[in-house]
Amino acid sequence: GVLIAERAADREANLQQALESHRLIGQAVGILIERHRVLPNAAFQMLKASSHNRNLKLREVARRVIESGLEPDQA
């Protein structure tokens, strides 16, 4: 009953968040590919390094890059 419904709702929420993260990261990678003329993997590594160095979630770095237009290590 209730427990199963709650678990399904949690799974749905997790899936939505994962899709949103994927979308944000993809968009930020696209921005960096354009800006720096690098391959997708290199752009992703830029985001990942910034996420690690600044102790921020990858999706948060991506969101900041998209919204501010700044480099991952400055956004």
N, CA, C and O atoms as a Tinker XYZ file with bonds, in Angstrom:
   300  protein
     1  N      0.795000   -1.193000    0.000000    73     2
     2  CA     0.000000    0.000000    0.000000    64     1     3
     3  C      0.834000    1.252000    0.000000    63     2     4     5
     4  O      1.459000    1.616000   -0.996000    81     3
     5  N      0.828000    1.907000    1.150000    73     3     6
     6  CA     1.445000    3.230000    1.275000    64     5     7
     7  C      2.954000    3.185000    1.029000    63     6     8     9
     8  O      3.506000    4.030000    0.323000    81     7
     9  N      3.612000    2.185000    1.622000    73     7    10
    10  CA     5.069000    2.076000    1.482000    64     9    11
    11  C      5.482000    1.903000    0.017000    63    10    12    13
    12  O      6.449000    2.513000   -0.439000    81    11
    13  N      4.756000    1.083000   -0.695000    73    11    14
    14  CA     5.061000    0.860000   -2.117000    64    13    15
    15  C      4.867000    2.151000   -2.906000    63    14    16    17
    16  O      5.671000    2.486000   -3.776000    81    15
    17  N      3.798000    2.864000   -2.595000    73    15    18
    18  CA     3.526000    4.138000   -3.272000    64    17    19
    19  C      4.628000    5.155000   -2.971000    63    18    20    21
    20  O      5.045000    5.900000   -3.858000    81    19
    21  N      5.096000    5.185000   -1.727000    73    19    22
    22  CA     6.167000    6.116000   -1.349000    64    21    23
    23  C      7.465000    5.767000   -2.075000    63    22    24    25
    24  O      8.173000    6.651000   -2.557000    81    23
    25  N      7.767000    4.476000   -2.148000    73    23    26
    26  CA     8.980000    4.046000   -2.856000    64    25    27
    27  C      8.907000    4.432000   -4.335000    63    26    28    29
    28  O      9.894000    4.888000   -4.913000    81    27
    29  N      7.744000    4.249000   -4.935000    73    27    30
    30  CA     7.561000    4.605000   -6.344000    64    29    31
    31  C      7.735000    6.113000   -6.528000    63    30    32    33
    32  O      8.340000    6.557000   -7.503000    81    31
    33  N      7.208000    6.892000   -5.597000    73    31    34
    34  CA     7.333000    8.354000   -5.670000    64    33    35
    35  C      8.803000    8.765000   -5.525000    63    34    36    37
    36  O      9.269000    9.668000   -6.219000    81    35
    37  N      9.530000    8.098000   -4.619000    73    35    38
    38  CA    10.955000    8.379000   -4.444000    64    37    39
    39  C     11.730000    8.064000   -5.720000    63    38    40    41
    40  O     12.581000    8.843000   -6.150000    81    39
    41  N     11.426000    6.911000   -6.321000    73    39    42
    42  CA    12.094000    6.524000   -7.566000    64    41    43
    43  C     11.817000    7.547000   -8.658000    63    42    44    45
    44  O     12.717000    7.925000   -9.408000    81    43
    45  N     10.582000    7.986000   -8.743000    73    43    46
    46  CA    10.192000    8.982000   -9.741000    64    45    47
    47  C     10.962000   10.288000   -9.521000    63    46    48    49
    48  O     11.468000   10.884000  -10.471000    81    47
    49  N     11.045000   10.724000   -8.270000    73    47    50
    50  CA    11.763000   11.964000   -7.938000    64    49    51
    51  C     13.246000   11.819000   -8.285000    63    50    52    53
    52  O     13.849000   12.741000   -8.833000    81    51
    53  N     13.834000   10.660000   -7.967000    73    51    54
    54  CA    15.241000   10.418000   -8.283000    64    53    55
    55  C     15.478000   10.426000   -9.786000    63    54    56    57
    56  O     16.473000   10.972000  -10.263000    81    55
    57  N     14.566000    9.822000  -10.525000    73    55    58
    58  CA    14.683000    9.786000  -11.976000    64    57    59
    59  C     14.607000   11.196000  -12.556000    63    58    60    61
    60  O     15.387000   11.556000  -13.438000    81    59
    61  N     13.659000   11.991000  -12.053000    73    59    62
    62  CA    13.517000   13.369000  -12.531000    64    61    63
    63  C     14.802000   14.162000  -12.260000    63    62    64    65
    64  O     15.268000   14.923000  -13.108000    81    63
    65  N     15.361000   13.967000  -11.068000    73    63    66
    66  CA    16.591000   14.690000  -10.725000    64    65    67
    67  C     17.751000   14.233000  -11.611000    63    66    68    69
    68  O     18.561000   15.052000  -12.047000    81    67
    69  N     17.831000   12.954000  -11.872000    73    67    70
    70  CA    18.893000   12.430000  -12.734000    64    69    71
    71  C     18.769000   12.993000  -14.145000    63    70    72    73
    72  O     19.770000   13.363000  -14.758000    81    71
    73  N     17.549000   13.059000  -14.659000    73    71    74
    74  CA    17.326000   13.605000  -15.996000    64    73    75
    75  C     17.693000   15.084000  -16.049000    63    74    76    77
    76  O     18.295000   15.545000  -17.019000    81    75
    77  N     17.333000   15.819000  -15.013000    73    75    78
    78  CA    17.658000   17.248000  -14.939000    64    77    79
    79  C     19.173000   17.434000  -14.865000    63    78    80    81
    80  O     19.720000   18.310000  -15.536000    81    79
    81  N     19.850000   16.626000  -14.061000    73    79    82
    82  CA    21.313000   16.700000  -13.958000    64    81    83
    83  C     21.950000   16.439000  -15.321000    63    82    84    85
    84  O     22.847000   17.162000  -15.752000    81    83
    85  N     21.468000   15.393000  -15.987000    73    83    86
    86  CA    21.992000   15.016000  -17.294000    64    85    87
    87  C     21.811000   16.156000  -18.296000    63    86    88    89
    88  O     22.713000   16.445000  -19.083000    81    87
    89  N     20.659000   16.795000  -18.266000    73    87    90
    90  CA    20.359000   17.903000  -19.173000    64    89    91
    91  C     21.292000   19.088000  -18.899000    63    90    92    93
    92  O     21.863000   19.665000  -19.825000    81    91
    93  N     21.441000   19.445000  -17.611000    73    91    94
    94  CA    22.300000   20.582000  -17.246000    64    93    95
    95  C     23.748000   20.319000  -17.645000    63    94    96    97
    96  O     24.408000   21.182000  -18.224000    81    95
    97  N     24.233000   19.131000  -17.335000    73    95    98
    98  CA    25.626000   18.795000  -17.638000    64    97    99
    99  C     25.855000   18.798000  -19.150000    63    98   100   101
   100  O     26.870000   19.305000  -19.628000    81    99
   101  N     24.914000   18.234000  -19.891000    73    99   102
   102  CA    25.016000   18.228000  -21.350000    64   101   103
   103  C     25.050000   19.625000  -21.933000    63   102   104   105
   104  O     25.803000   19.904000  -22.865000    81   103
   105  N     24.231000   20.498000  -21.378000    73   103   106
   106  CA    24.169000   21.883000  -21.858000    64   105   107
   107  C     25.493000   22.600000  -21.558000    63   106   108   109
   108  O     26.028000   23.304000  -22.415000    81   107
   109  N     26.012000   22.420000  -20.351000    73   107   110
   110  CA    27.279000   23.065000  -19.976000    64   109   111
   111  C     28.428000   22.520000  -20.820000    63   110   112   113
   112  O     29.297000   23.279000  -21.249000    81   111
   113  N     28.436000   21.217000  -21.057000    73   111   114
   114  CA    29.459000   20.610000  -21.920000    64   113   115
   115  C     29.392000   21.246000  -23.311000    63   114   116   117
   116  O     30.424000   21.577000  -23.896000    81   115
   117  N     28.190000   21.411000  -23.831000    73   115   118
   118  CA    28.006000   22.043000  -25.141000    64   117   119
   119  C     28.574000   23.452000  -25.193000    63   118   120   121
   120  O     29.212000   23.841000  -26.171000    81   119
   121  N     28.339000   24.207000  -24.140000    73   119   122
   122  CA    28.869000   25.580000  -24.053000    64   121   123
   123  C     30.396000   25.559000  -24.101000    63   122   124   125
   124  O     31.016000   26.335000  -24.828000    81   123
   125  N     30.991000   24.660000  -23.317000    73   123   126
   126  CA    32.454000   24.595000  -23.255000    64   125   127
   127  C     33.062000   24.088000  -24.557000    63   126   128   129
   128  O     34.147000   24.526000  -24.939000    81   127
   129  N     32.386000   23.179000  -25.239000    73   127   130
   130  CA    32.847000   22.685000  -26.546000    64   129   131
   131  C     32.924000   23.850000  -27.531000    63   130   132   133
   132  O     33.920000   24.025000  -28.232000    81   131
   133  N     31.852000   24.641000  -27.569000    73   131   134
   134  CA    31.803000   25.807000  -28.458000    64   133   135
   135  C     32.891000   26.814000  -28.120000    63   134   136   137
   136  O     33.625000   27.276000  -28.993000    81   135
   137  N     32.980000   27.144000  -26.842000    73   135   138
   138  CA    33.868000   28.207000  -26.387000    64   137   139
   139  C     35.343000   27.864000  -26.576000    63   138   140   141
   140  O     36.137000   28.705000  -26.995000    81   139
   141  N     35.699000   26.621000  -26.263000    73   139   142
   142  CA    37.114000   26.245000  -26.258000    64   141   143
   143  C     37.517000   25.373000  -27.442000    63   142   144   145
   144  O     38.685000   25.015000  -27.589000    81   143
   145  N     36.544000   25.033000  -28.287000    73   143   146
   146  CA    36.816000   24.169000  -29.440000    64   145   147
   147  C     37.500000   22.873000  -28.994000    63   146   148   149
   148  O     38.521000   22.463000  -29.546000    81   147
   149  N     36.904000   22.246000  -27.979000    73   147   150
   150  CA    37.437000   20.976000  -27.463000    64   149   151
   151  C     36.428000   19.864000  -27.722000    63   150   152   153
   152  O     35.268000   20.120000  -28.046000    81   151
   153  N     36.888000   18.631000  -27.575000    73   151   154
   154  CA    36.000000   17.478000  -27.710000    64   153   155
   155  C     35.123000   17.345000  -26.461000    63   154   156   157
   156  O     35.466000   17.853000  -25.394000    81   155
   157  N     33.992000   16.658000  -26.608000    73   155   158
   158  CA    33.063000   16.507000  -25.472000    64   157   159
   159  C     33.732000   15.974000  -24.206000    63   158   160   161
   160  O     33.449000   16.463000  -23.112000    81   159
   161  N     34.607000   14.990000  -24.334000    73   159   162
   162  CA    35.246000   14.425000  -23.150000    64   161   163
   163  C     36.101000   15.462000  -22.423000    63   162   164   165
   164  O     36.124000   15.501000  -21.193000    81   163
   165  N     36.797000   16.294000  -23.181000    73   163   166
   166  CA    37.635000   17.340000  -22.575000    64   165   167
   167  C     36.765000   18.361000  -21.843000    63   166   168   169
   168  O     37.110000   18.807000  -20.749000    81   167
   169  N     35.646000   18.723000  -22.444000    73   167   170
   170  CA    34.724000   19.675000  -21.807000    64   169   171
   171  C     34.160000   19.086000  -20.518000    63   170   172   173
   172  O     34.057000   19.775000  -19.503000    81   171
   173  N     33.795000   17.806000  -20.567000    73   171   174
   174  CA    33.269000   17.137000  -19.374000    64   173   175
   175  C     34.338000   17.100000  -18.280000    63   174   176   177
   176  O     34.034000   17.311000  -17.106000    81   175
   177  N     35.592000   16.833000  -18.665000    73   175   178
   178  CA    36.684000   16.801000  -17.684000    64   177   179
   179  C     36.891000   18.162000  -17.023000    63   178   180   181
   180  O     37.242000   18.236000  -15.846000    81   179
   181  N     36.676000   19.233000  -17.778000    73   179   182
   182  CA    36.783000   20.583000  -17.207000    64   181   183
   183  C     35.741000   20.763000  -16.097000    63   182   184   185
   184  O     36.046000   21.279000  -15.022000    81   183
   185  N     34.526000   20.334000  -16.374000    73   183   186
   186  CA    33.458000   20.424000  -15.368000    64   185   187
   187  C     33.783000   19.555000  -14.160000    63   186   188   189
   188  O     33.629000   19.978000  -13.014000    81   187
   189  N     34.235000   18.335000  -14.436000    73   187   190
   190  CA    34.525000   17.377000  -13.370000    64   189   191
   191  C     35.648000   17.880000  -12.457000    63   190   192   193
   192  O     35.557000   17.785000  -11.233000    81   191
   193  N     36.701000   18.415000  -13.069000    73   191   194
   194  CA    37.826000   18.935000  -12.286000    64   193   195
   195  C     37.369000   20.094000  -11.403000    63   194   196   197
   196  O     37.740000   20.176000  -10.232000    81   195
   197  N     36.574000   20.975000  -11.965000    73   195   198
   198  CA    36.070000   22.112000  -11.201000    64   197   199
   199  C     35.175000   21.647000  -10.049000    63   198   200   201
   200  O     35.254000   22.174000   -8.939000    81   199
   201  N     34.335000   20.665000  -10.322000    73   199   202
   202  CA    33.454000   20.087000   -9.302000    64   201   203
   203  C     34.288000   19.539000   -8.143000    63   202   204   205
   204  O     33.987000   19.781000   -6.975000    81   203
   205  N     35.335000   18.800000   -8.489000    73   203   206
   206  CA    36.210000   18.188000   -7.480000    64   205   207
   207  C     36.988000   19.255000   -6.703000    63   206   208   209
   208  O     37.018000   19.234000   -5.472000    81   207
   209  N     37.614000   20.181000   -7.423000    73   207   210
   210  CA    38.460000   21.202000   -6.793000    64   209   211
   211  C     37.672000   22.138000   -5.888000    63   210   212   213
   212  O     38.196000   22.620000   -4.884000    81   211
   213  N     36.425000   22.395000   -6.235000    73   211   214
   214  CA    35.613000   23.357000   -5.487000    64   213   215
   215  C     34.625000   22.679000   -4.547000    63   214   216   217
   216  O     33.855000   23.343000   -3.853000    81   215
   217  N     34.656000   21.349000   -4.532000    73   215   218
   218  CA    33.771000   20.576000   -3.662000    64   217   219
   219  C     32.298000   20.935000   -3.901000    63   218   220   221
   220  O     31.528000   21.135000   -2.961000    81   219
   221  N     31.935000   21.009000   -5.178000    73   219   222
   222  CA    30.551000   21.264000   -5.577000    64   221   223
   223  C     30.064000   20.073000   -6.398000    63   222   224   225
   224  O     30.852000   19.393000   -7.054000    81   223
   225  N     28.766000   19.835000   -6.352000    73   223   226
   226  CA    28.196000   18.783000   -7.198000    64   225   227
   227  C     28.382000   19.182000   -8.660000    63   226   228   229
   228  O     28.336000   20.362000   -9.010000    81   227
   229  N     28.592000   18.174000   -9.502000    73   227   230
   230  CA    28.782000   18.399000  -10.930000    64   229   231
   231  C     27.616000   19.198000  -11.518000    63   230   232   233
   232  O     27.821000   20.134000  -12.291000    81   231
   233  N     26.392000   18.819000  -11.145000    73   231   234
   234  CA    25.221000   19.531000  -11.679000    64   233   235
   235  C     25.200000   20.997000  -11.258000    63   234   236   237
   236  O     24.702000   21.847000  -11.996000    81   235
   237  N     25.739000   21.297000  -10.072000    73   235   238
   238  CA    25.779000   22.684000   -9.591000    64   237   239
   239  C     26.783000   23.499000  -10.401000    63   238   240   241
   240  O     26.502000   24.643000  -10.758000    81   239
   241  N     27.942000   22.929000  -10.692000    73   239   242
   242  CA    28.924000   23.620000  -11.533000    64   241   243
   243  C     28.315000   23.864000  -12.913000    63   242   244   245
   244  O     28.440000   24.956000  -13.468000    81   243
   245  N     27.657000   22.846000  -13.463000    73   243   246
   246  CA    27.018000   22.974000  -14.775000    64   245   247
   247  C     25.980000   24.087000  -14.774000    63   246   248   249
   248  O     25.943000   24.913000  -15.686000    81   247
   249  N     25.131000   24.104000  -13.736000    73   247   250
   250  CA    24.081000   25.132000  -13.637000    64   249   251
   251  C     24.704000   26.526000  -13.604000    63   250   252   253
   252  O     24.215000   27.447000  -14.256000    81   251
   253  N     25.783000   26.673000  -12.842000    73   251   254
   254  CA    26.440000   27.976000  -12.731000    64   253   255
   255  C     27.053000   28.418000  -14.053000    63   254   256   257
   256  O     26.974000   29.592000  -14.413000    81   255
   257  N     27.667000   27.477000  -14.782000    73   255   258
   258  CA    28.256000   27.793000  -16.093000    64   257   259
   259  C     27.165000   28.288000  -17.036000    63   258   260   261
   260  O     27.345000   29.281000  -17.739000    81   259
   261  N     26.034000   27.589000  -17.044000    73   259   262
   262  CA    24.926000   27.950000  -17.926000    64   261   263
   263  C     24.362000   29.316000  -17.566000    63   262   264   265
   264  O     24.134000   30.150000  -18.442000    81   263
   265  N     24.139000   29.544000  -16.275000    73   263   266
   266  CA    23.474000   30.783000  -15.843000    64   265   267
   267  C     24.385000   31.998000  -15.853000    63   266   268   269
   268  O     23.929000   33.109000  -16.124000    81   267
   269  N     25.686000   31.801000  -15.556000    73   267   270
   270  CA    26.588000   32.957000  -15.437000    64   269   271
   271  C     27.394000   33.213000  -16.704000    63   270   272   273
   272  O     27.825000   34.337000  -16.961000    81   271
   273  N     27.594000   32.150000  -17.500000    73   271   274
   274  CA    28.447000   32.289000  -18.672000    64   273   275
   275  C     29.929000   32.282000  -18.337000    63   274   276   277
   276  O     30.769000   32.477000  -19.216000    81   275
   277  N     30.256000   32.058000  -17.059000    73   275   278
   278  CA    31.649000   32.050000  -16.629000    64   277   279
   279  C     32.270000   30.671000  -16.837000    63   278   280   281
   280  O     31.575000   29.695000  -17.122000    81   279
   281  N     33.578000   30.615000  -16.690000    73   279   282
   282  CA    34.299000   29.350000  -16.740000    64   281   283
   283  C     33.922000   28.498000  -15.520000    63   282   284   285
   284  O     33.535000   29.044000  -14.488000    81   283
   285  N     34.031000   27.165000  -15.628000    73   283   286
   286  CA    33.656000   26.298000  -14.517000    64   285   287
   287  C     34.365000   26.630000  -13.203000    63   286   288   289
   288  O     33.768000   26.504000  -12.134000    81   287
   289  N     35.619000   27.050000  -13.267000    73   287   290
   290  CA    36.335000   27.336000  -12.024000    64   289   291
   291  C     36.046000   28.727000  -11.464000    63   290   292   293
   292  O     36.553000   29.093000  -10.403000    81   291
   293  N     35.228000   29.502000  -12.184000    73   291   294
   294  CA    34.873000   30.856000  -11.724000    64   293   295
   295  C     33.381000   30.990000  -11.451000    63   294   296   297
   296  O     32.960000   31.864000  -10.693000    81   295
   297  N     32.601000   30.142000  -12.056000    73   295   298
   298  CA    31.135000   30.268000  -11.992000    64   297   299
   299  C     30.602000   29.998000  -10.584000    63   298   300
   300  O     29.393000   30.062000  -10.359000    81   299
